[in-house]
Amino acid sequence: MRYTTQFLLSALAAEQFPAPSVPEIAFLGRSNVGKSSLLNALVGDKAAKVSSTPGRTRAINFFALLDPSQRPKLVFSDLPGYGYAKISKSISAGWPAFIEPYLAERETLGLCVCLVDSNVPAQQSDRLLLDWLRHARRDFAVVATKMDRLSGNERTRNLAALKKGLELDEILPISAKTGAGIKELWARIEAAETAAGGQ
């Protein structure tokens, strides 16, 4: 990619967020939806740790994307996965304390990339997230991951069902494994960067 990636920090409280500077792109989705794999496919290196245990990420992890002169151009924020049964209730209960302020109030947040699994029907947790983002007036894009696992007919059928179930006109099909859809997602991210006043 045109950027190199630098891990900034993991935040477990709003006061730990990095100072807002460049446009930020948040990545959200249920645990095991392929968030780390997509992040790595976007930046072309192993920025995000892919865990065999879903729900490992409990903080918001921030990554700076640096241009060739090593200046930050974008920040990617990797939010904890939601809806994974094995995560203790105490951790789940603690999430809104720092996730909701980030999504609702972060002035540099330009786009929320919401991941759904193309192999799984629309989930209530995904609907709730999208409704929340609409209410907060946040710009979002929904991507359907793991498209490489489906045949052509299954892709068409599953995408149509997800659009209907989530009440969306558009879902971007993505495969971190084959790279399908990555260029289109970058175009969406860069449009959000421009709209957010990227330097």
Stockholm file with secondary structure:
# STOCKHOLM 1.0

chainA/1-199         MRYTTQFLLSALAAEQFPAPSVPEIAFLGRSNVGKSSLLNALVGDKAAKVSSTPGRTRAINFFALLDPSQRPKLVFSDLPGYGYAKISKSISAGWPAFIEPYLAERETLGLCVCLVDSNVPAQQSDRLLLDWLRHARRDFAVVATKMDRLSGNERTRNLAALKKGLELDEILPISAKTGAGIKELWARIEAAETAAGGQ
#=GR chainA/1-199 SS CCCEEEEEEEESSGGGSCCCCSCEEEEEEBTTSSHHHHHHHHHTSCCSCCCSSTTCCCSEEEEEEECTTSCEEEEEEECCCBCCTTSCHHHHHHTHHHHHHHHHHCTTEEEEEEEEETTSCCCHHHHHHHHHHHHTTCCEEEEEECGGGSCHHHHHHHHHHHHHHHTCSCCEECCTTTCTTHHHHHHHHHHHHHHTTCC
#=GC SS_cons         CCCEEEEEEEESSGGGSCCCCSCEEEEEEBTTSSHHHHHHHHHTSCCSCCCSSTTCCCSEEEEEEECTTSCEEEEEEECCCBCCTTSCHHHHHHTHHHHHHHHHHCTTEEEEEEEEETTSCCCHHHHHHHHHHHHTTCCEEEEEECGGGSCHHHHHHHHHHHHHHHTCSCCEECCTTTCTTHHHHHHHHHHHHHHTTCC
//
